[in-house]
Amino acid sequence: MSGQDTSNDTDTISRSSSKTREPSLYKVILLNDDFTPMDFVVELIMKHFRKSLQEATQIMLNVHYQGQGLCGLYPRDIAETKVFEVNSHARQSGHPLKCLMEQN
């Protein structure tokens, strides 16, 4: 009894040729209202979206003059978190400012 197996038992590893897709991005948007102070909106944008004073001011002006302002594009989970945090911050501060997300 030789105990040696002379058959060629090699396993073939096949790789899928499917490509990984980038996750869908969502727009996080602030909506205008007639009550939330502009300086509060600027501070909120700087805090929650890490924008500079200049960027936050431009977004606030878009909200004020165009009715909405784009704060950023994020994967779904992050966008949902941003919307929740911004809406919670506004409510806790007594402001009716609304933030929402929509698929890009």
C-alpha positions, -999 to +999 in steps of 0.1 A: +000+000+000+017+031-012-006+056+006+000+082-021-028+096-042-016+102-077-048+119-089-047+156-095-074+170-072-070+207-076-097+231-067-106+258-092-115+291-078-137+311-101-140+348-096-172+366-104-168+393-130-194+414-114-183+449-106-189+465-072-213+495-075-208+527-056-236+533-031-264+556-042-259+591-030-285+613-014-288+650-014-293+666+021-313+698+016-324+726+039-357+742+032-366+779+037-390+792+064-399+827+075-388+823+111-354+806+115-327+833+119-300+833+092-271+832+117-286+801+133-287+784+098-251+793+091-239+780+125-260+748+120-244+742+086-209+747+099-215+724+128-234+695+111-218+697+076-183+709+085-185+738+061-164+770+063-181+802+072-181+812+035-196+779+023-222+779+051-232+815+043-236+807+006-258+777+014-279+798+037-283+824+010-295+797-014-320+785+012-332+821+017-334+832-020-341+799-038-362+782-011-337+754-005-300+748-002-279+717-009-257+709+021-240+678+006-242+644-010-239+613+012-246+576+013-281+568+026-271+560+062-251+592+066-278+613+049-305+599+072-283+607+102-276+642+091-313+649+085-322+635+119-295+655+137-303+688+119-341+685+124-335+676+161-311+705+166-336+730+150-365+717+171-345+718+204-335+754+196-372+763+189-369+768+151-391+753+124-362+748+100-366+715+080-340+693+065-347+665+041-330+640+018-336+629-017-319+604-040-294+621-063 
